[in-house]
Amino acid sequence: VLGIEAVRKSIEREMNNVISFDGSYV
């Protein structure tokens, strides 16, 4: 479960970085 939570948070962070970098929701 902890692994899944870590992966989920990592993905959310990556998505936020992409959105911030791209400037628009993908």
Secondary structure per residue as TSV (DSSP state, phi and psi in degrees):
chain	resnum	aa	ss	phi	psi
A	1	V	-	360.0	-45.1
A	2	L	H	-58.8	-40.3
A	3	G	H	-60.7	-44.2
A	4	I	H	-63.1	-43.1
A	5	E	H	-60.9	-43.2
A	6	A	H	-62.7	-44.1
A	7	V	H	-63.8	-43.1
A	8	R	H	-61.3	-44.1
A	9	K	H	-65.5	-39.0
A	10	S	H	-62.7	-43.7
A	11	I	H	-63.9	-43.8
A	12	E	H	-59.8	-41.7
A	13	R	H	-64.0	-43.0
A	14	E	H	-61.5	-44.2
A	15	M	H	-62.1	-44.0
A	16	N	H	-60.9	-41.4
A	17	N	H	-63.3	-42.9
A	18	V	H	-64.5	-45.0
A	19	I	H	-63.1	-44.8
A	20	S	H	-64.8	-41.0
A	21	F	H	-70.9	-44.2
A	22	D	H	-74.7	-34.4
A	23	G	S	88.6	4.3
A	24	S	S	-152.6	152.3
A	25	Y	-	-71.8	133.0
A	26	V	-	-94.3	360.0
